Amino acid sequence: MKRFSVILLCLFGLSLAVRGQDITTLEKIGAVSGFTKSENTVVINCRDNSQVQVTLLAPDLVRIRASFAKPLPAKDHSWAIAKTDWPTPRWSLAETPDSIVIRTDEIETVVHRSPLLIEFRDAKTHTVINVDEQPMAYDARGLLTGMMFDPSAGTFVAAAKKVGFDEHFYGLGEKTARLDKRRSSFVNWNSDTPGYGEGKDPIYQTVPFYTGVQNGLAYGIFFDNSYRSYFDFAKSSQQRVWFGAEGGELNYYFFYGPSLKKILNRYADLTGHMPLPPLWALGNQQSRWSYYPDTMVEEVVREYRKRDLPLDVLHLDIDYMQNYRVFTWDRNRFANPRRLSDNLAKQGVKLITIVDPGVKYQPVAKSAAVVTSITPELEPQEQRYYVFDQGVQKNYFQKRKSGELFVPKVWPGESVFVDFTLPDAREWWGGLHRAYTDNGVAGIWNDMNEPSDFVDQTGKNQIDVVSYDEGENSTHAKNRNVFALLMARATYEGLERLRPNQRPYVITRAAYAGIQRYSTMWTGDTNSTWEALALNIPMFTTLGMSG
C-alpha cells in the first residue's frame, strides 16, 4: 500500500509538471562520450546513446538539436524555417577536461561533459549569457502519458535554463498576459476561444519564440517544435525557465544580440521577413459579423463617406456564401459580386472575403460525374458542390487512421478539412481563390483555422487524423499548430499565381512561427470592452516581436 501511494504521488507531481510546475523528475540526457565535427556542425555523442547536434548558422545564431536514447534522425524539416542556406561562419573548437568549447566571432557555446550542460557566452567578454539549469530531459518511463494529448505520438522532451536575478522575458506572440512574462507559464495549442479574457491560455496562435534581457544583454530562443508545448518563466521555480513539448525533437535556436533589434532581425532571417503589403492594407479596415446583403454593404460605405470617416477596406463574413460553402456566392444576397467590388473600388474601398477551412461534406451519387473545373457560380443546395467533389477525387482531405474521411462540424454542418501538408492540395486550394479574384475581391480573411471543430474544441476529436507531412504520415498532435500556417501559405501563393502583378493580402486568426511570410494577423474574437482593449496592447507588442 505504501508503494502504491508513492506511485500515486509521483504521478500527481508529474501531472503538475506538464501544467508548468516541475520537470526535475524527467530522465536526464547522458554525459558526453565523444563528438564528431563537420563543416558547421558538432555532433555530441552521449553515454546513453543520445545525441546533441550543435550547428553554427551565423556568428550570432546557434542551433541545438537533441535526440534521447537514440541517434538523431536523418530527416530534418520544419514548416517555420525560411532560410536553410546559411554560409558557414568562422568558428573554432577547443577541448578541456570538463568541456567542449565551440566558438564563433560572437558566441561561445560551451558543452559541459558531465553532466551535459550547455552554456552560451559572449565570445569577446566571456560573459555568461544563458546556461542550462539541468541537463536536457525526456519522459523515459512514460509517467507523463496520462497528461499528453496523444501519448502514441511521441515522448515529452524539455530543456531548463537558469534565471538571472534581474532577468526579464518577452515574446510568445499572442498571449493574454503582461509584456514581461516572468513568473508566468503558458501552453501552445491553437484553440478557438471566443470572448477570451486575461489569463485565458492557450488561445489562437503558437509562436514558441522568446527573448531574455539582463544587464543590457539580450538573447533569444526559438523552440521549433509544433507539438503542444509549454513555457514556464520562473513560475514553478524562481531559479528556472523551462520549455518542453509532447513529442518531436528538443530543437531550439539560440540568438545573441546583445540588442533586441539584432535578435528580431535574425529571427526574421530564419523564419522569413514579412513581404511588403499592398498600400491600401495600411488604411482603416472595417469588419463585423456580418454585412449582408450587397445593398447593406453599399449603405455602410455611403455612411462612412457621408460622415467623412476614413474607410479603405470592408470585410465580408460567412453570410456572403451559399449555405456557408467556401468559394461560392449566395446570389440572393450578392447578385453581382463583381459589380459590387467595382462600385466600392470607385469609392476607394477594397473588399475582403472570409474563407474558412471547413469544406461542406456533400457527397453525390456514385454514378454522377465529378466536376473537374472551377465553377464559382451558385449551385442549388440539393446538387453537387464542386469543391468537395474535386477534393474527394484528388484525395486532398484529411482522413483518420482507418482511412475514413475526418468529418467535423463547423458552419456548413458536417465538413471536411484539407490536408495542407500536401503540396498539390495547397496548390489546388490556392487556385480555388479565382472565385474571388475574378469578382474583384482584394484580400482573403482566414478564420476558424485552429482548426475549430464545434464537436470538440480541444482537438481530441481529431486525435487519429493523419497528415502527409513530407511522407511522415504524422498525426494531429504534430500538425494542429501548423494547420493555419499552411492554409495561409496556400492562400498567399494562390493569390500570387492568380494576380502576379499585385501584392497578396491575407489576414489569419490562427498561426505558427513563420506566419509573417504569408499573412497578417488579428487577435481573434475578443470582446468590445475597455478591458479587452487593454489586454490587446501588450499582445500587439509581443506579436510585433514575433516576426
C-alpha positions in Angstrom: 0.0 0.0 0.0 2.8 2.4 0.8 4.5 1.7 -2.5 1.2 2.3 -4.3 0.8 5.6 -2.5 4.2 6.7 -3.5 3.5 5.9 -7.2 0.3 7.9 -7.0 2.1 10.9 -5.5 4.8 10.7 -8.2 2.1 10.6 -11.0 0.3 13.6 -9.4 3.6 15.5 -9.2 4.3 14.7 -12.8 0.9 15.8 -13.9 1.6 19.1 -12.3 4.9 19.2 -14.2 3.2 19.3 -17.6 1.0 22.1 -16.2 4.1 24.1 -15.5 5.2 23.1 -12.0 8.3 21.0 -12.2 10.4 18.9 -14.6 13.1 17.7 -12.3 11.7 14.1 -12.3 12.3 13.6 -16.0 15.2 11.4 -17.3 18.3 13.5 -17.9 20.4 13.1 -21.1 23.6 11.1 -20.6 27.1 12.5 -20.2 29.3 13.2 -23.1 31.2 10.2 -24.5 32.7 11.8 -27.6 32.0 14.0 -30.6 32.4 14.4 -34.4 32.5 17.6 -36.4 31.8 18.6 -40.0 31.6 21.9 -41.9 29.5 23.8 -39.5 28.2 21.1 -37.1 29.4 19.3 -34.0 27.6 16.1 -33.0 27.9 15.2 -29.4 27.6 11.5 -28.6 26.3 10.6 -25.1 26.8 7.6 -22.9 23.1 6.7 -23.1 23.1 6.7 -26.9 21.6 10.1 -27.1 22.9 12.8 -29.4 23.2 16.5 -29.4 23.8 18.5 -32.5 25.3 22.0 -32.3 25.0 23.8 -35.7 26.6 27.2 -36.3 24.4 29.1 -38.7 25.8 32.6 -38.2 28.2 34.3 -35.8 25.2 35.2 -33.6 23.0 32.1 -34.2 23.4 28.5 -33.0 21.0 25.6 -33.3 20.7 22.9 -30.7 19.1 19.7 -31.7 18.8 16.7 -29.3 17.5 13.1 -29.5 17.2 10.9 -26.4 18.5 7.3 -26.1 18.9 7.1 -29.9 20.7 8.8 -32.7 19.3 11.9 -34.4 17.0 11.1 -37.3 18.4 11.9 -40.8 15.2 13.8 -41.8 15.2 17.4 -40.7 12.2 19.5 -41.7 10.3 22.5 -40.4 7.4 24.4 -41.8 8.5 27.5 -39.9 12.0 27.9 -41.3 12.5 30.0 -44.4 16.3 30.1 -44.7 18.4 27.0 -44.7 21.4 28.0 -46.9 23.5 29.7 -44.3 27.1 30.4 -45.2 29.4 28.7 -42.7 30.7 31.3 -40.2 34.2 31.4 -38.9 34.5 29.1 -35.9 36.8 27.0 -33.8 36.7 24.1 -31.3 38.8 23.6 -28.2 38.7 20.9 -25.6 39.3 21.0 -21.8 39.0 18.0 -19.4 35.5 19.3 -18.4 34.1 20.8 -21.6 34.0 21.3 -25.4 34.2 25.0 -26.4 32.7 25.9 -29.8 33.4 29.5 -30.7 32.3 31.9 -33.4 33.2 35.6 -33.5 30.2 36.4 -31.3 29.1 33.3 -29.3 31.0 30.7 -27.3 28.9 27.5 -26.9 30.3 25.5 -24.0 29.2 21.9 -23.8 30.0 20.6 -20.3 30.8 16.9 -20.3 29.2 15.5 -17.1 26.5 16.4 -16.5 25.9 17.5 -20.1 25.0 21.2 -19.7 25.0 23.9 -22.5 26.3 27.3 -21.7 26.3 30.4 -24.1 28.8 33.2 -23.5 29.8 36.4 -25.2 32.8 35.4 -27.3 34.6 38.7 -26.7 34.0 39.3 -23.0 33.2 35.6 -22.0 30.2 36.9 -20.1 27.7 34.2 -19.5 24.5 34.9 -21.4 22.5 31.8 -20.8 23.2 28.4 -19.2 21.3 25.2 -18.6 19.9 24.8 -15.1 19.8 21.0 -15.5 20.6 18.6 -18.4 18.1 18.3 -21.2 15.5 15.7 -20.3 12.8 13.4 -21.6 10.0 11.2 -20.1 11.8 7.9 -20.5 9.4 6.0 -18.2 6.2 7.3 -19.7 4.9 8.8 -16.5 3.5 11.8 -18.2 1.5 10.0 -20.8 -1.8 10.4 -18.9 -1.5 14.2 -19.3 -0.5 14.2 -23.0 -2.9 14.9 -25.9 -1.7 11.8 -27.8 0.7 9.5 -25.9 1.3 7.4 -29.0 2.7 10.4 -30.9 5.9 10.8 -29.0 7.8 11.4 -25.8 7.8 14.5 -23.7 11.0 16.5 -24.0 12.2 19.5 -22.1 15.1 22.0 -21.5 15.7 24.1 -18.4 17.7 27.4 -18.1 19.0 29.3 -15.2 17.3 32.6 -14.4 19.2 35.7 -13.5 18.2 37.9 -10.6 17.1 40.8 -12.8 16.3 38.8 -16.0 13.1 39.6 -17.9 11.3 37.7 -20.6 9.3 38.9 -23.6 7.6 37.2 -26.6 5.5 34.1 -27.4 3.3 36.1 -29.7 -0.4 36.1 -28.9 -0.7 35.7 -25.1 -3.2 37.2 -22.7 -0.6 38.4 -20.2 1.5 41.4 -19.4 4.5 42.3 -21.5 7.1 40.8 -19.1 6.4 37.1 -18.9 8.5 36.4 -15.8 6.6 34.3 -13.2 4.1 33.2 -15.8 3.6 29.9 -17.6 2.0 29.2 -20.9 0.7 26.4 -23.2 0.9 26.5 -27.0 -2.1 24.7 -28.6 -4.1 26.6 -31.2 -7.6 26.9 -29.8 -10.8 28.6 -30.7 -11.5 30.8 -27.6 -14.2 33.5 -28.4 -14.5 36.2 -25.8 -11.3 35.3 -24.1 -10.1 37.4 -21.1 -7.0 38.0 -19.1 -5.2 34.7 -18.2 -7.0 32.6 -20.8 -4.4 30.2 -22.3 -4.0 28.9 -24.8 -5.8 30.9 -27.4 -5.5 31.0 -31.2 -1.8 31.2 -32.1 1.6 29.5 -31.4 4.8 31.3 -31.7 7.4 29.5 -29.4 10.0 32.3 -29.5 11.0 34.5 -26.6 13.7 36.9 -25.7 15.5 37.3 -22.3 17.1 40.5 -21.2 19.5 41.1 -18.3 22.1 43.8 -17.6 21.6 45.2 -21.1 22.3 41.9 -22.8 19.6 40.2 -24.8 19.3 36.8 -26.3 16.5 34.8 -28.0 15.3 31.2 -28.0 13.1 29.8 -30.7 11.8 26.3 -29.7 10.8 25.0 -33.1 8.5 22.1 -32.1 4.9 22.0 -33.4 3.6 19.6 -30.8 1.7 21.0 -27.8 4.4 22.9 -26.0 4.9 24.5 -22.6 6.9 27.5 -21.3 7.5 28.3 -17.6 9.2 31.6 -16.9 10.4 31.1 -13.3 6.8 30.4 -12.1 7.3 26.9 -10.7 10.8 27.8 -9.5 12.3 31.2 -9.3 15.7 29.8 -10.4 14.4 28.1 -13.6 12.9 28.8 -17.0 11.9 25.6 -18.8 10.3 24.8 -22.1 9.1 21.4 -23.5 6.8 19.6 -25.8 4.7 16.5 -26.0 6.7 14.9 -28.8 9.2 15.6 -31.5 12.8 16.7 -31.0 14.3 19.1 -28.5 15.1 21.6 -31.2 15.9 25.2 -30.5 17.8 28.1 -31.9 19.8 30.5 -29.7 20.2 34.1 -30.9 22.6 36.6 -29.3 22.2 40.4 -29.6 23.2 41.9 -27.4 20.5 44.2 -28.7 16.8 43.2 -29.1 16.7 44.7 -32.6 19.5 42.5 -33.8 17.8 39.4 -32.4 14.5 40.2 -34.0 16.2 40.8 -37.4 18.0 37.5 -37.2 14.8 35.7 -36.2 13.2 37.1 -39.3 16.1 35.9 -41.3 15.5 32.4 -40.0 11.7 32.3 -40.2 11.1 34.8 -43.0 10.6 38.5 -43.4 7.2 39.9 -43.9 6.6 40.9 -47.5 5.6 44.4 -48.3 1.7 44.6 -48.1 -0.5 46.5 -50.5 -0.7 50.1 -49.6 -4.4 50.0 -49.0 -4.0 47.4 -46.3 -2.4 50.1 -44.1 -5.7 52.0 -44.1 -8.8 51.6 -41.9 -10.3 48.1 -42.3 -13.9 47.6 -41.1 -15.2 44.2 -40.1 -18.1 42.7 -38.1 -20.3 39.7 -38.1 -21.8 40.4 -40.7 -22.6 42.7 -43.6 -25.2 41.4 -46.0 -26.9 41.7 -48.4 -25.0 43.8 -51.0 -27.3 46.7 -50.5 -26.3 46.9 -46.9 -22.6 46.9 -47.9 -23.2 49.8 -50.2 -25.1 51.6 -47.5 -22.3 51.2 -45.0 -19.8 52.7 -47.4 -22.1 55.6 -48.2 -22.5 56.4 -44.5 -18.7 56.4 -44.0 -18.3 58.8 -46.8 -21.3 60.9 -45.7 -19.8 61.2 -42.2 -16.3 61.9 -43.5 -14.8 58.8 -41.8 -11.9 57.0 -43.3 -12.6 53.6 -44.9 -10.2 51.6 -47.1 -11.4 48.0 -46.6 -14.6 46.3 -45.8 -14.7 42.6 -44.8 -17.5 40.1 -45.7 -18.1 37.4 -43.1 -19.6 34.0 -43.8 -23.1 35.2 -44.9 -21.9 36.1 -48.4 -21.6 32.3 -49.1 -24.3 30.0 -50.3 -25.1 27.8 -47.2 -21.6 28.6 -45.8 -19.9 26.8 -48.6 -16.5 28.3 -49.3 -15.7 29.5 -52.8 -19.4 30.1 -53.6 -21.6 33.3 -53.6 -25.2 33.5 -52.4 -26.7 35.2 -55.4 -29.8 36.1 -53.5 -27.8 38.3 -51.2 -24.9 39.2 -53.6 -26.4 39.1 -57.1 -23.3 40.5 -58.8 -20.2 40.5 -56.7 -18.1 41.9 -59.5 -20.3 44.9 -59.8 -20.3 45.4 -56.1 -16.5 45.3 -55.8 -16.2 47.7 -58.8 -18.6 50.2 -57.2 -16.7 50.1 -54.0 -13.4 50.5 -55.8 -14.6 53.7 -57.3 -15.1 55.0 -53.8 -11.6 53.9 -52.7 -12.8 50.8 -50.8 -11.4 47.3 -51.2 -13.4 44.1 -50.5 -12.1 41.2 -48.4 -14.0 37.9 -48.0 -13.7 35.3 -45.3 -12.5 31.8 -46.2 -12.8 29.1 -43.6 -11.0 25.7 -43.9 -14.2 23.7 -43.5 -15.5 22.4 -46.8 -19.1 21.2 -46.6 -19.4 17.5 -46.7 -21.7 17.0 -49.6 -21.3 13.6 -51.3 -23.1 12.8 -54.5 -24.3 9.5 -56.1 -21.5 7.3 -57.3 -23.0 7.4 -60.8 -22.7 11.2 -61.1 -19.8 12.7 -63.0 -17.3 14.6 -60.9 -16.9 18.4 -61.6 -13.4 19.0 -62.9 -13.4 22.7 -63.5 -13.6 25.6 -61.0 -17.2 26.9 -61.4 -17.8 29.5 -58.7 -21.4 30.0 -59.7 -24.4 29.5 -57.5 -25.4 25.8 -57.2 -28.7 24.6 -55.7 -28.2 23.0 -52.3 -29.5 19.7 -53.4 -26.9 19.4 -56.2 -23.2 18.7 -56.0 -20.6 21.1 -54.6 -17.6 21.4 -56.8 -15.0 22.0 -54.0 -16.0 18.8 -52.2 -16.2 16.8 -55.4 -12.7 17.8 -56.5 -11.1 17.3 -53.1 -12.5 13.8 -52.8 -11.5 12.9 -56.3 -7.9 14.2 -55.7 -7.7 12.7 -52.2 -6.9 16.0 -50.6 -9.0 15.8 -47.5 -7.8 14.7 -44.1 -8.5 11.1 -43.1 -8.5 9.1 -39.9 -6.0 6.2 -39.5 -8.9 3.9 -40.6 -8.9 5.6 -44.0 -12.3 7.3 -43.4 -12.7 11.0 -44.1 -12.5 13.1 -40.9 -15.9 14.8 -40.7 -16.0 17.6 -38.1 -18.9 20.1 -37.7 -18.4 23.8 -38.4 -20.6 26.5 -40.0 -21.7 24.4 -43.0 -22.6 21.5 -40.7 -20.7 18.3 -41.5 -17.5 19.3 -43.2 -14.0 18.1 -44.2 -10.6 19.8 -43.9 -7.8 19.9 -46.5 -4.5 18.2 -45.7 -2.4 21.3 -46.2 0.8 19.4 -45.7 0.2 18.0 -49.3 1.9 20.4 -51.8 -0.6 19.5 -54.5 -3.5 20.2 -52.1 -2.1 23.7 -51.3 -1.8 24.5 -55.0 -5.3 23.3 -55.6 -6.7 25.4 -52.7 -4.8 28.4 -53.8 -6.3 28.1 -57.3 -9.8 28.0 -55.9 -9.5 31.6 -55.0 -10.3 32.5 -58.6 -13.9 32.5 -57.3 -12.9 35.7 -55.5 -10.2 37.3 -57.7 -12.4 37.1 -60.7 -15.0 39.0 -58.8 -12.7 41.8 -57.7 -12.0 40.7 -54.1 -8.8 42.3 -53.0 -7.8 40.1 -50.0 -8.6 37.0 -48.0 -9.6 36.6 -44.4 -8.6 33.1 -43.0 -10.8 32.2 -40.0 -11.7 29.1 -38.0 -8.2 27.7 -38.8 -7.0 26.4 -35.4 -8.8 24.3 -36.8 -12.0 24.9 -35.0 -14.5 22.0 -34.6 -17.9 22.5 -33.0 -17.9 18.9 -31.8 -14.7 19.3 -29.7 -12.5 22.4 -29.4 -9.7 20.5 -27.6 -8.7 18.6 -30.7 -9.5 15.2 -29.2 -12.0 14.5 -31.9 -9.0 14.7 -34.3 -6.5 12.6 -32.4 -6.3 9.9 -35.0 -6.3 12.2 -38.1 -3.2 11.6 -40.2 -1.5 14.1 -42.4 1.0 13.5 -45.2 3.7 15.7 -43.6 6.5 15.2 -46.1 5.9 11.5 -46.2 5.9 11.0 -42.4 2.1 10.4 -42.2 2.1 12.1 -38.8 -0.9 12.6 -36.5 -2.9 15.7 -35.3 -0.6 16.0 -32.3 2.2 17.3 -34.5 0.2 19.1 -37.2 -2.5 21.0 -35.4 -0.4 24.1 -34.6 0.9 24.4 -38.2 -2.5 23.9 -39.9 -3.2 27.7 -40.1 0.4 28.4 -41.3 0.0 26.0 -44.2 -3.5 27.2 -45.1 -2.2 30.8 -45.2 0.7 29.7 -47.3 -1.7 28.0 -49.8 -3.8 31.2 -49.9 -0.9 33.6 -50.3 0.8 31.5 -53.0 -2.6 31.1 -54.8 -3.1 34.9 -54.9 0.5 35.3 -56.2 -0.3 33.0 -59.1 -3.7 34.5 -59.8 -2.6 38.1 -59.7 1.2 38.1 -60.3 1.4 41.9 -60.6 -0.4 42.6 -57.2 0.8 42.1 -53.7 -1.3 39.4 -51.9 -3.1 40.3 -48.7 -4.1 37.6 -46.2 -5.2 38.0 -42.6 -5.4 35.0 -40.3 -6.8 34.1 -36.8 -4.5 31.1 -36.0 -0.8 30.9 -36.7 2.5 29.2 -36.1 6.0 30.7 -36.2 6.8 31.9 -39.7 3.3 33.1 -40.4 4.6 36.6 -41.3 5.8 35.2 -44.7 2.2 34.7 -45.8 -0.2 36.6 -43.6 -1.0 39.4 -41.2 -2.9 38.5 -38.0 -5.6 39.8 -35.8 -6.2 38.9 -32.2 -9.3 36.8 -32.7 -12.8 37.1 -31.3 -12.2 39.4 -28.4 -14.8 41.5 -26.6 -15.6 45.1 -27.4 -14.7 46.4 -23.9 -12.0 48.7 -22.4 -10.6 45.7 -20.6 -10.2 43.8 -23.8 -8.5 46.8 -25.4 -6.1 47.0 -22.5 -5.4 43.3 -22.8 -4.6 43.6 -26.5 -2.0 46.3 -26.1 0.8 44.0 -24.7 -0.5 41.3 -27.1 0.2 43.6 -30.1 3.7 44.4 -28.8 4.6 40.7 -28.4 3.2 39.9 -31.8 5.4 42.6 -33.2 8.3 40.9 -31.5 7.4 37.6 -33.0 8.2 38.1 -36.7 
